[in-house]
Each structure stands twice: as structure tokens, then as C-alpha cells.
């Protein structure tokens, strides 16, 4: 009888604690949603910008030329433009994982010159399509680079140079901006996507 009385007290208490934990987790998720929105589910403006980026790749990148981009954007490039890609999100092989790690380290911790050298010499690639939402705003991308959520991008890194809050990608030696979805091509407002060509 005493076990039943104890269970009658403990079970509702445990259930209440579980509900509180779930409510706290939901409150954090909802706070993130209100503060940042869910990057993965920004369908309208993001879809239009992505369509423009893919059209720019088709218009400017030769059919046999590889395009470097984050591994999520790369799948869209391959599927919709049939251009070869440098990174892809399949993790079955060590080579695929190493390519992502090497690119991420060069982008977030190397200079634009380091990234350019990697793309040209190791990946034989002269085209880079940047997605600011994925590379700057998505916390998982920052964590993959070994950065805390609120940690600034390393000064002088390719990420810091190319992912500025305002304006299209700045003029950087060895890179030519071919296309951006910045409003009116203006340097006053940042676009979501920028296509760069690595020039000699």
C-alpha cells in the first residue's frame, strides 16, 4: 500500500517535471524562431533568390566548369544546372568529408588568397557561389567551423571578407564578382547569393 501511495505522488511529479522540461525546450526553440526564423524554411524570398543564383550559374559558368559552394547549395547547382560541384552532403566516404573540412577551414580560418589557392590548385575550380544565409546566418555552419554562435568571424578570413553584413562582396584581389542578387546590384544592400570568378 505504501508503494502505491509513493507512486501516486512520484508519478505525477515526474510527469510534471517532464512537461516543464518540454515547455522550456519549446520556449527556446520558439525564441530562436522569432529572433532568426528557420533558415531552412524561408520559401518565398529564398526560393526566388536561389532561382536567380542558379540562372546566373547557367548563364556565366561554362558547362564543364566546377562550382564551389556550401554542400547544401551544391546539390541544387548539380541538379538544376548540371555543373560539376566541389562539395556534396553525402558523408559515406572519407574523401567527401575531408573535402568539406578542408573547404570550411580555408573559408572560415584562411584568407581569401588561401581559399583561392585551395580552389584552384586542389579542387581545380575557378567559380565560387556564396550563400550568406547558409555560411553566415546558419549556426550549424559556424559550429562546423569551430566557432561559437556569437563569436565574430576571424578578422581577415575569407568568411569575414565575403560575408559582410552590408553590401555585395567587396573587391578582392584574384576574385571578380560576376553576379549578385543585391537589390539593383547596389553595394548598399547585401544580397543572399554572390557568384565569384577566380581570375588569374
Secondary structure, DSSP 8 states (H G I E B T S, - for coil): -HHHHHHHHHHHHHHHHHHHHHHHHHHHHHHHHHHH--GGG-HHHHHHHHHHHHHHHHHHS-TT--EE--HHHHHHHHHHH---BS--S--SSHHHHHHHHHHHHHHHHS-HHHHHHIIIIIS---EEEEEHIIIII-HHHHHHTT--TT----TTSHHHHHT-SSSS----TTEEEEEE-SGGG-TTS--SEEEEEE--
